[in-house]
Amino acid sequence: METVVYRKIEANAWAKELHASGDIHSRSPSSVSASAREAMPLSPELFYPLVTAQEMVTWTHWLPTALVFDCTQELSYWEMISTLRKLNAPPAVLEELDWSWKMELFDTYEVRTPVRLDARDPLLLGRLGEQRYRIALWGESLRPQEEITALVQQSLAIRTRAARWQTRLALGGALLGFALGLWLGHLSPDNTPIVTGFMFALLGVFFGCLPMLLYTPENRQHDFLDCYRG
């Protein structure tokens, strides 16, 4: 399975030396040297690329399901390991999580996947406050960032067109229903065309929107993206 780990190993010689000083799997997830941390406070940007706001919009649509793990919770580490294994995370991803957890770079981790039972293309993010950093990405249809962005933009255009059609159908149904109600109102013994017109206008809106309610613009967007997500 193709995997991308985003850590810039060459970015910090101190971290490389710490990483090479012993087997990281021989220590508990929280056992990092306090003196080393105090000697050189670490920023995640030394090791991982920052996720910009625009890039996050792309990931939000491409991988809309977010699983969040709080580092202050004792069981979060093992819950993450269990979750990543269920998502068929390669060993390199598990090792990267272990490394970044021991370095205490983040206060929260986020795993993003598509809205599907067979979730693929997971993205592992580290969060520090409001900032997000890319840690690893893997899956069956790993694509360049530029291509994913283009596909998301196409899906948003499909969603926008579907939303416009939803508005037009609702308006058309309302006008048709109102006209039909006026006609029936004039024919009725009570002679209440306005009231009847509004009643049929509401029915027209309902039946005009019914197709889009059953198959929403969001469904159209995700169906388009699913063609490319695996």
Rosetta blueprint (number, residue, H / E / L):
1 M L
2 E L
3 T E
4 V E
5 V E
6 Y L
7 R L
8 K L
9 I H
10 E H
11 A H
12 N L
13 A H
14 W H
15 A H
16 K H
17 E H
18 L H
19 H H
20 A H
21 S L
22 G L
23 D L
24 I H
25 H H
26 S H
27 R L
28 S L
29 P L
30 S L
31 S L
32 V L
33 S L
34 A H
35 S H
36 A H
37 R H
38 E H
39 A H
40 M L
41 P L
42 L L
43 S L
44 P H
45 E H
46 L H
47 F L
48 Y L
49 P L
50 L E
51 V E
52 T L
53 A H
54 Q H
55 E H
56 M H
57 V H
58 T H
59 W H
60 T H
61 H H
62 W H
63 L L
64 P L
65 T E
66 A E
67 L E
68 V E
69 F E
70 D E
71 C L
72 T L
73 Q L
74 E L
75 L L
76 S H
77 Y H
78 W H
79 E H
80 M H
81 I H
82 S H
83 T H
84 L H
85 R H
86 K H
87 L L
88 N L
89 A L
90 P L
91 P H
92 A H
93 V H
94 L H
95 E H
96 E H
97 L H
98 D H
99 W H
100 S H
101 W H
102 K H
103 M H
104 E L
105 L L
106 F L
107 D L
108 T E
109 Y E
110 E E
111 V E
112 R E
113 T E
114 P L
115 V L
116 R L
117 L L
118 D L
119 A L
120 R L
121 D L
122 P L
123 L E
124 L E
125 L E
126 G E
127 R E
128 L E
129 G L
130 E L
131 Q E
132 R E
133 Y E
134 R E
135 I E
136 A E
137 L E
138 W E
139 G L
140 E L
141 S L
142 L L
143 R L
144 P L
145 Q H
146 E H
147 E H
148 I H
149 T H
150 A H
151 L H
152 V H
153 Q H
154 Q H
155 S H
156 L H
157 A H
158 I H
159 R H
160 T H
161 R H
162 A H
163 A H
164 R H
165 W H
166 Q H
167 T H
168 R H
169 L H
170 A H
171 L H
172 G H
173 G H
174 A H
175 L H
176 L H
177 G H
178 F H
179 A H
180 L H
181 G H
182 L H
183 W H
184 L H
185 G H
186 H H
187 L H
188 S L
189 P L
190 D L
191 N L
192 T L
193 P H
194 I H
195 V H
196 T H
197 G H
198 F H
199 M H
200 F H
201 A H
202 L H
203 L H
204 G H
205 V H
206 F H
207 F H
208 G H
209 C H
210 L H
211 P H
212 M H
213 L H
214 L H
215 Y L
216 T L
217 P H
218 E H
219 N H
220 R H
221 Q H
222 H H
223 D H
224 F H
225 L H
226 D H
227 C L
228 Y L
229 R L
230 G L
